[in-house]
Amino acid sequence: MVFGGILGIVALICAIWVIYDVIVNNKRLSDGMKVLWIILAVIFSIITVVIYYLVGRNQNIDLFKKHRR
């Protein structure tokens, strides 16, 4: 019972951190990518924070930005 509460608090903190970082610090991401990260943070908070920290903070990886050739 206590472990579930602690895990829930950690998940909430992780989701809030990803949402804050996407909105405030990652200005170069496209709007579509920001929405994707926010949705993933709400649904899969702890997993998303690990993936976002490793991959998402890199502005070169943007699925919705038009790339120049």
Buried (B, 14 or more C-beta within 10 A) or exposed (E): EEEEEEEEEEBEEBBEBBBEBBEEEBEEBBEEBBEBBBEBBEEBBBEBBEEBEEEBEEEEEBEEBEEEE
